[in-house]
Amino acid sequence: MLINDLSPKITFLRDTINGAISRVLNRSRLVLGPEVNAFEKAFAAYLSVNYCRTVANGTDALEFGLRAVGIQQGDKVATIANAGFYTSTALLAIGAIPLYLDVDLETQLVSKEEVKRAIFEGARCIVVTHLYGRGVSNIAEIATFCRAANVFLLEDCAQAHGVRIQGKQAGSFGDIGCFSFYPTKNLGALGDGGAIVCHDSELAEKVSQLRQYGWSTKYQIALSGARNSRLDEIQAAILLEFLPYLDDWNTRRREIAAQYSTRITYPEIILPPIGKEDYVAHLYVIRSTKRDMLREHLKKQGIATDVHYPIPDHRQPVFGDSFSKLHLPHTEMLAQEILTLPCYPEMSQNDVERVINAVNTMPEQLPLQKRTIDALL
Ligand SMILES: *Cc1c(COP(=O)(O)O)cnc(C)c1O
């Protein structure tokens, strides 16, 4: 069993996909045309925001979001260090300085206290990540004190399409929401894609310029930090067809996660909390001090797993020892313990049973795995 298999979805929606592609081919308008316009309108309406601007991928969405609010070289931007380095990639591109925040052990999301620390330490912008499909529950409160402190707030929603917190969509709380439509995301294209969403027309206009060479009008360059980063018409047409399925897909993901969380009984595993509409189960991530052995056991049973993510951002080799004095105890411990089980909407019930049985038949009484000094601090 794969960690994620797109073939059932593509098979099921083959005619729909072919229809979308034909629509574009018949028109032969391939870049920034009616499909992109229609998808941007539909996605903005779905999220109840005023504007959506599509771009080539989620990492560009983060970079353009940061540039749009005015983040420049040398500015401090706060983010968590357990979310796969995507925000850090955007910060490196700009030359901004990451201010890494630790996460809450239970939710693996940023805490309000850490956001307050970031503001106190001079962050100009906070990037809040709704990691693994779990909405940051106090995002409204975080938005309020960011506004009061004159600090920008970006939401990284690349794993959280359709998350609702107190009835409001993730991505609609901050100054800007950033999305990825990489194929395995909750709303995925059949190739790369991304978007930023916002309520403010000036921010939307800036992103429109950033994604197309910095043009204010054709061939007139008004903005630096720009490049070419556009979603193409075929991907937009496909996303437009997929969007109406998103809530149902999320419901199925949540159902699978709920089965795992109620039926996995192996004692040395910490299961993630299951939410309601604030949880879209992008990744089902368990914790165990016997992670590596569990992984090996599942592999022998033919079940693929993954670690999202094995190296915290502040420990990535690209930084050399710039962050060697920084310790984020929860982040560092989690990197040793987390394991992602297969959880995607097209999984059969048989697959779900197989995963549960395989985990529950892991032999007990295994020695503790070796952990790095870091994790023990
Ligand atoms: C996937 C992802 C991104 C980046 O999206 P790409 O389209 O792959 O560039 C950013 N943030 C998070 C949390 C992600 O999971």
The ligand as an SDF file (V2000), in Angstrom:
LIG
                    3D

 15 15  0  0  0  0  0  0  0  0999 V2000
    3.1190   21.5410    0.1730 C   0  0  0  0  0  0  0  0  0  0  0  0
    3.3660   22.6260    1.1380 C   0  0  0  0  0  0  0  0  0  0  0  0
    3.8700   23.8700    0.7400 C   0  0  0  0  0  0  0  0  0  0  0  0
    4.4730   24.1260   -0.6060 C   0  0  0  0  0  0  0  0  0  0  0  0
    3.6850   23.9000   -1.6880 O   0  0  0  0  0  0  0  0  0  0  0  0
    4.3570   23.5520   -3.0980 P   0  0  0  0  0  0  0  0  0  0  0  0
    3.2000   23.6960   -4.0330 O   0  0  0  0  0  0  0  0  0  0  0  0
    4.8740   22.1640   -3.0190 O   0  0  0  0  0  0  0  0  0  0  0  0
    5.4200   24.5660   -3.3640 O   0  0  0  0  0  0  0  0  0  0  0  0
    3.9560   24.8770    1.6870 C   0  0  0  0  0  0  0  0  0  0  0  0
    3.6000   24.6790    2.9630 N   0  0  0  0  0  0  0  0  0  0  0  0
    3.1440   23.4880    3.3930 C   0  0  0  0  0  0  0  0  0  0  0  0
    2.7660   23.3430    4.8360 C   0  0  0  0  0  0  0  0  0  0  0  0
    3.0200   22.4280    2.5020 C   0  0  0  0  0  0  0  0  0  0  0  0
    2.5690   21.2500    2.9510 O   0  0  0  0  0  0  0  0  0  0  0  0
  1  2  1  0
  2  3  1  0
  2 14  2  0
  3  4  1  0
  3 10  2  0
  4  5  1  0
  5  6  1  0
  6  7  2  0
  6  8  1  0
  6  9  1  0
 10 11  1  0
 11 12  2  0
 12 13  1  0
 12 14  1  0
 14 15  1  0
M  END
$$$$
